[in-house]
Amino acid sequence: DINVQFKVRGLGGPWAVCKVDRRRGYEWVLRDGRHIPESIWFRSGRDADAREEVDAVFELCGGMQACYVFRAWNAARPLTVLHEPWEQWEDANTRPSSEPRCPTLEAADGAAPIAVGLGNPRVYCICTTKRVSAALHALLEVHRQTLQGLRNLDARFTGQWLGVNVGNTASAGLGIASAVLLFAAPPVGVGLGVGSAVAGGVTYAGDSLADRAHLADLKRQLSRDAWNAFVVAELLKEWVQARQSLMAFPSDAGCPELGHVRVCSSEDLDSTRSSIHVGVDADCGQSVPLCMGEALDNGLT
């Protein structure tokens, strides 16, 4: 169940964004004479599908104490599926289009589905381990692209710096020559002065446009990197929860054991270490301590 609510922050706030009927002229929705907060649900209820795609865009308008959701749309919803009651975006030309999926999430979904492990701690742990491993590999590639993008940006900034310095030098030289020739040959001096002003203006305009373009590229790449890192952090959180769920089942040997996977706490293996180990049964009553990487190499991926 995913619930989305909104708050407006400001002096004296924050204030909750209250619900309006977007199909009836944005009338306030009242309950017992009082405004109710805008609350939008995704993947809710017993019939909810965890695979439902969500790429929602919300547009708010109004003052701080009278703010409301003006338009809302789920761009990831297939065209064959009816839109939800909360969705309203009359202008089809400006409706948001679906953004490309996150590479780390694509890698995780391709490695193992999360739904098959629900209700089975062992399978859930294996699935989350596969997912976080695949996502980490994809995140490494994203980091490589970020580093390559920063190198390319640095090279472009170097070229920009060289061009700006050449332009400023030319403008200054023309200005000095203009000042000298104003007394010896005024027409030539005026022409050189105009050329100096044009060179300086073109250099400044080119420098400003290049800065804007480079800054946009930098923000885009860093945002993509942070987006993927956030996804991996959430997958790591799921993995930790799966490990905790697996450890919650006791066994006769004193370590949680399900099938051929045994999870032992650090106190059982080495009191000086704080990591969690995966033990894969080598025999019926024995377990071999493995680190996470070894466990991944031995069949979990």
C-alpha positions as CSV (number, residue, x, y, z in Angstrom):
1,D,0.0,0.0,0.0
2,I,1.4,3.4,-1.1
3,N,-0.2,6.5,0.1
4,V,0.6,10.0,-1.2
5,Q,-0.3,13.1,0.7
6,F,0.8,16.7,0.3
7,K,1.8,19.5,2.7
8,V,2.6,23.2,2.0
9,R,5.4,24.7,4.0
10,G,5.6,28.3,4.9
11,L,5.3,30.9,7.6
12,G,2.9,29.5,10.2
13,G,2.7,26.1,8.4
14,P,2.9,23.4,7.3
15,W,-0.7,23.1,6.0
16,A,-2.2,20.0,4.6
17,V,-3.3,20.1,0.9
18,C,-7.1,19.5,1.0
19,K,-9.1,17.4,-1.4
20,V,-11.0,18.9,-4.3
21,D,-13.3,17.3,-7.0
22,R,-11.3,17.8,-10.1
23,R,-14.2,16.7,-12.3
24,R,-16.6,19.3,-10.9
25,G,-14.8,22.6,-11.2
26,Y,-12.4,21.9,-8.3
27,E,-15.0,22.2,-5.6
28,W,-13.7,21.5,-2.1
29,V,-14.7,18.0,-0.8
30,L,-16.2,18.4,2.7
31,R,-16.9,15.8,5.3
32,D,-19.2,16.8,8.2
33,G,-18.6,20.4,7.1
34,R,-14.8,20.1,7.2
35,H,-12.1,19.9,4.6
36,I,-10.3,16.5,4.3
37,P,-6.7,16.1,3.2
38,E,-5.9,14.9,-0.4
39,S,-4.9,11.3,-0.1
40,I,-4.0,9.2,-3.1
41,W,-3.4,5.4,-2.9
42,F,-1.4,3.1,-5.1
43,R,-1.3,-0.7,-5.0
44,S,-3.9,-0.8,-2.2
45,G,-6.4,-3.3,-1.2
46,R,-6.5,-7.1,-1.4
47,D,-6.6,-7.2,-5.2
48,A,-3.6,-4.8,-5.5
49,D,-0.8,-5.9,-7.9
50,A,2.7,-5.2,-6.7
51,R,3.8,-5.1,-10.3
52,E,1.6,-2.1,-11.0
53,E,3.7,0.6,-12.6
54,V,3.7,4.0,-11.0
55,D,5.0,7.2,-12.6
56,A,2.6,9.8,-11.2
57,V,2.9,13.6,-11.8
58,F,1.0,16.0,-9.6
59,E,0.5,19.7,-10.3
60,L,-0.5,21.9,-7.4
61,C,-1.8,25.5,-7.4
62,G,-3.4,28.0,-5.0
63,G,-2.2,29.9,-2.0
64,M,-0.4,28.4,1.0
65,Q,-3.7,27.9,3.0
66,A,-5.8,27.1,-0.1
67,C,-3.5,24.9,-2.1
68,Y,-5.0,21.9,-4.0
69,V,-4.0,19.3,-6.6
70,F,-4.9,20.9,-9.9
71,R,-3.9,18.1,-12.2
72,A,-2.7,14.5,-11.6
73,W,-1.8,11.7,-13.9
74,N,-0.1,8.3,-13.8
75,A,2.0,8.2,-16.9
76,A,3.0,4.5,-16.4
77,R,-0.6,3.3,-16.6
78,P,-1.1,1.3,-19.8
79,L,-3.5,2.9,-22.3
80,T,-5.8,-0.2,-22.2
81,V,-6.4,0.3,-18.4
82,L,-9.0,2.8,-17.2
83,H,-7.6,5.8,-15.3
84,E,-8.2,6.1,-11.6
85,P,-10.8,8.5,-10.1
86,W,-8.0,10.8,-8.9
87,E,-6.5,11.2,-12.3
88,Q,-7.5,14.3,-14.3
89,W,-5.4,16.0,-17.0
90,E,-7.7,17.5,-19.6
91,D,-5.1,18.7,-22.1
92,A,-3.8,15.6,-23.8
93,N,-1.0,17.5,-25.4
94,T,0.6,18.3,-22.1
95,R,0.0,15.0,-20.3
96,P,3.2,13.7,-18.8
97,S,4.8,10.8,-20.7
98,S,6.3,7.8,-19.0
99,E,10.0,8.2,-18.0
100,P,12.5,5.5,-18.8
101,R,12.7,3.0,-16.0
102,C,15.6,3.1,-13.5
103,P,18.5,0.8,-14.7
104,T,19.1,-0.6,-11.2
105,L,15.4,-1.4,-10.8
106,E,15.3,-3.0,-14.2
107,A,18.3,-5.2,-13.3
108,A,16.7,-6.2,-10.0
109,D,13.4,-7.1,-11.6
110,G,15.2,-9.1,-14.2
111,A,17.3,-11.0,-11.6
112,A,14.3,-12.2,-9.5
113,P,10.7,-11.3,-9.0
114,I,9.9,-10.2,-5.4
115,A,6.3,-11.5,-5.4
116,V,7.2,-15.2,-5.5
117,G,9.0,-15.0,-2.1
118,L,6.2,-13.5,-0.2
119,G,5.2,-15.8,2.7
120,N,8.3,-17.9,2.4
121,P,11.3,-16.4,4.3
122,R,13.9,-18.6,2.6
123,V,12.8,-17.8,-1.0
124,Y,12.2,-14.2,-0.1
125,C,15.8,-13.9,1.2
126,I,17.2,-15.6,-1.9
127,C,15.2,-13.3,-4.2
128,T,16.2,-10.1,-2.3
129,T,19.8,-11.2,-2.4
130,K,19.6,-11.7,-6.2
131,R,17.9,-8.4,-6.6
132,V,20.4,-6.4,-4.6
133,S,23.4,-8.1,-6.2
134,A,22.1,-7.3,-9.7
135,A,21.2,-3.7,-8.7
136,L,24.7,-3.2,-7.3
137,H,26.3,-4.4,-10.6
138,A,24.0,-2.0,-12.5
139,L,24.9,0.9,-10.1
140,L,28.6,0.3,-10.8
141,E,27.9,0.9,-14.5
142,V,25.9,4.0,-13.6
143,H,28.8,5.3,-11.6
144,R,31.1,4.6,-14.5
145,Q,28.9,6.6,-16.8
146,T,28.8,9.4,-14.2
147,L,32.6,9.5,-14.0
148,Q,32.9,9.4,-17.8
149,G,30.3,12.2,-18.1
150,L,32.3,14.3,-15.6
151,R,35.5,13.8,-17.6
152,N,33.7,14.8,-20.8
153,L,32.3,17.8,-18.9
154,D,35.7,18.8,-17.7
155,A,37.1,18.6,-21.2
156,R,34.3,20.8,-22.5
157,F,34.9,23.3,-19.7
158,T,38.6,23.4,-20.7
159,G,37.6,24.2,-24.3
160,Q,35.1,26.8,-23.1
161,W,37.8,28.4,-20.9
162,L,40.2,28.5,-23.8
163,G,37.6,30.1,-26.1
164,V,36.5,32.6,-23.6
165,N,40.1,33.7,-22.9
166,V,40.9,34.0,-26.6
167,G,37.7,36.1,-27.0
168,N,38.5,38.3,-24.0
169,T,42.1,38.8,-25.2
170,A,40.9,39.7,-28.7
171,S,38.4,42.2,-27.3
172,A,40.9,43.8,-25.0
173,G,43.5,44.0,-27.8
174,L,40.9,45.7,-30.1
175,G,39.9,48.0,-27.4
176,I,43.5,49.1,-26.8
177,A,44.1,49.6,-30.5
178,S,40.9,51.6,-30.8
179,A,41.9,53.9,-28.0
180,V,45.3,54.6,-29.7
181,L,43.9,55.0,-33.2
182,L,41.1,57.3,-32.1
183,F,43.7,60.1,-32.1
184,A,45.7,59.0,-35.2
185,A,42.9,57.7,-37.4
186,P,39.5,58.2,-35.8
187,P,37.5,56.2,-38.4
188,V,39.7,53.2,-37.9
189,G,39.7,53.6,-34.1
190,V,35.9,53.7,-34.1
191,G,35.7,50.5,-36.2
192,L,38.1,48.8,-33.8
193,G,36.1,49.9,-30.9
194,V,32.9,48.5,-32.4
195,G,34.8,45.3,-33.1
196,S,36.0,45.1,-29.5
197,A,32.5,45.6,-28.2
198,V,31.1,42.9,-30.5
199,A,33.9,40.5,-29.6
200,G,33.3,41.1,-25.9
201,G,29.5,40.7,-26.2
202,V,29.8,37.5,-28.3
203,T,32.3,36.0,-25.9
204,Y,30.1,36.8,-22.9
205,A,27.0,35.4,-24.6
206,G,28.8,32.2,-25.6
207,D,30.2,31.7,-22.2
208,S,26.8,32.1,-20.5
209,L,25.1,29.7,-23.0
210,A,27.8,27.1,-22.5
211,D,27.6,27.4,-18.7
212,R,23.9,26.8,-18.9
213,A,24.2,23.8,-21.2
214,H,27.0,22.3,-19.1
215,L,25.2,22.8,-15.9
216,A,22.1,21.2,-17.2
217,D,24.1,18.1,-18.3
218,L,25.8,18.0,-14.9
219,K,22.5,18.1,-13.0
220,R,21.0,15.5,-15.3
221,Q,23.8,13.0,-14.8
222,L,24.1,13.6,-11.0
223,S,20.3,13.3,-10.7
224,R,20.4,9.9,-12.5
225,D,23.2,8.7,-10.3
226,A,21.4,9.8,-7.1
227,W,18.1,8.2,-8.4
228,N,19.8,4.8,-8.9
229,A,21.6,5.1,-5.6
230,F,18.3,5.7,-3.8
231,V,16.8,2.5,-5.5
232,V,19.8,0.4,-4.4
233,A,19.4,1.8,-0.8
234,E,15.8,0.7,-0.8
235,L,16.8,-2.8,-2.2
236,L,19.4,-3.1,0.6
237,K,16.7,-2.2,3.1
238,E,14.5,-5.0,1.7
239,W,17.5,-7.4,1.9
240,V,18.2,-6.6,5.5
241,Q,14.5,-7.1,6.3
242,A,14.6,-10.5,4.6
243,R,17.6,-11.5,6.6
244,Q,15.9,-10.5,9.8
245,S,12.8,-12.4,8.8
246,L,14.8,-15.5,8.1
247,M,16.7,-15.3,11.4
248,A,13.3,-15.0,13.3
249,F,12.7,-18.8,12.8
250,P,14.5,-20.8,15.5
251,S,16.0,-24.3,14.9
252,D,17.2,-27.2,17.0
253,A,20.8,-26.3,16.3
254,G,20.4,-22.8,17.8
255,C,20.7,-21.1,14.4
256,P,17.8,-20.3,12.0
257,E,17.7,-23.0,9.4
258,L,15.4,-23.5,6.5
259,G,16.1,-26.1,3.8
260,H,19.8,-25.8,2.9
261,V,20.3,-22.2,4.0
262,R,21.4,-21.4,7.5
263,V,21.8,-17.9,8.9
264,C,24.0,-17.6,11.9
265,S,24.6,-14.5,13.9
266,S,28.2,-13.2,14.4
267,E,28.2,-14.4,18.0
268,D,27.9,-18.0,16.8
269,L,30.9,-17.7,14.5
270,D,33.2,-15.0,15.8
271,S,32.4,-12.7,18.7
272,T,34.8,-10.1,17.4
273,R,32.9,-9.7,14.1
274,S,29.7,-7.9,13.6
275,S,28.8,-9.1,10.1
276,I,26.1,-11.7,9.3
277,H,27.1,-14.9,7.6
278,V,25.3,-17.3,5.4
279,G,25.9,-21.0,6.1
280,V,25.1,-23.5,3.4
281,D,24.8,-27.0,4.8
282,A,27.7,-29.1,3.6
283,D,26.2,-32.1,5.6
284,C,23.0,-32.7,7.5
285,G,24.2,-31.3,10.8
286,Q,27.0,-29.0,9.7
287,S,27.2,-25.6,8.2
288,V,30.0,-23.8,6.5
289,P,30.3,-20.0,7.2
290,L,30.4,-17.9,4.1
291,C,30.5,-14.2,3.5
292,M,27.9,-12.6,1.3
293,G,30.0,-12.5,-1.8
294,E,30.8,-16.2,-1.4
295,A,27.2,-17.0,-1.0
296,L,26.3,-15.1,-4.1
297,D,28.9,-17.0,-6.1
298,N,27.7,-20.3,-4.9
299,G,24.3,-20.3,-6.5
300,L,22.4,-17.3,-5.2
301,T,23.0,-15.4,-8.4
